[in-house]
Amino acid sequence: MAELVEFRVPAGSAQTLLVWGLEPEPGLEHSLFSAFSRFGPLHSVRARRNAAVAGPGYCAVIKFYSAGDASRAQRACDGQRLFQKSPLKVCVCTKQKGFQQKVLALSSNKCRELANHYLGFNGWSSRIITLQNVSGFGGENEELGRTLPVKYVCAVEVTLPKHGVRTRGVALAEADMGSSAGSLELLAAASRVQKLAAGRALANAFQKILLVVLENGKVAVEYNSSQEEPTDCLTEEELKGLVQVNELSLEQFDLEEEVLSDLSFDDEPGDAI
């Protein structure tokens, strides 16, 4: 049976494993990641000390992108010692209560990891269509003695050549600067905001891609038309010509936090951002 995998933070109970009986050790989360990632890509591994009523030891929550991968991992690991002396108790979460209900888009770094796993490093590419400084637009009043916010808008295109799929993402990022900010601070803020805008635009483009994972392990790709935006119908020239932010209809979407150190502009055109 085929399974749909989206570029979103997994929120379903079937994608979540609960692990009990963990012994305290240095690098516990790393050991868990190594043991469970062999069944499929993981979104997160979180270990914590047991509540006082549960006795000594640790427990963990492991989130897979695929419910099928989570099920295979549960069957293979439940009752096994894995990396410690005593056996572990592993079960699939059966209740939604206490888990995040609001679905978040993946950060750009997580999008890259998921795409690389299912599509291969050469199975996709991205490029920046336009990255524009729009700090002077939006009706801010410079006479108030405050420095204008640093704002950049970015449009990114993601291409999956083997599947004939091409998507776009547009995003805005900004940072408020105080009136006492110096030129070096403004330059650093501009660089940071550019990276955030590019990362958010890449994540936005990946929201329009659905991965269809077949039982034999092969992957098909579908375009998620429900995520289509008005800017998707514009030509590149039209996108580049939209300088004023209020001319863009930017769909707001909830995104997990970007890690700036994971974002880079050093790639050649056509390579991943």
Salt bridges, closest charged atoms under 4 A:
GLU6 OE1 - ARG8 NE 3.79
ASP69 OD1 - ARG72 NH2 2.14
ASP78 OD2 - LYS89 NZ 3.98
GLU140 OE2 - LYS151 NZ 3.02
GLU157 OE1 - ARG127 NE 3.02
GLU157 OE1 - ARG166 NH1 3.24
GLU229 OE1 - LYS208 NZ 2.89
ASP232 OD1 - LYS208 NZ 2.99
GLU236 OE2 - ARG127 NH2 2.12
ASP254 OD2 - LYS102 NZ 3.38
GLU256 OE1 - HIS43 NE2 3.23
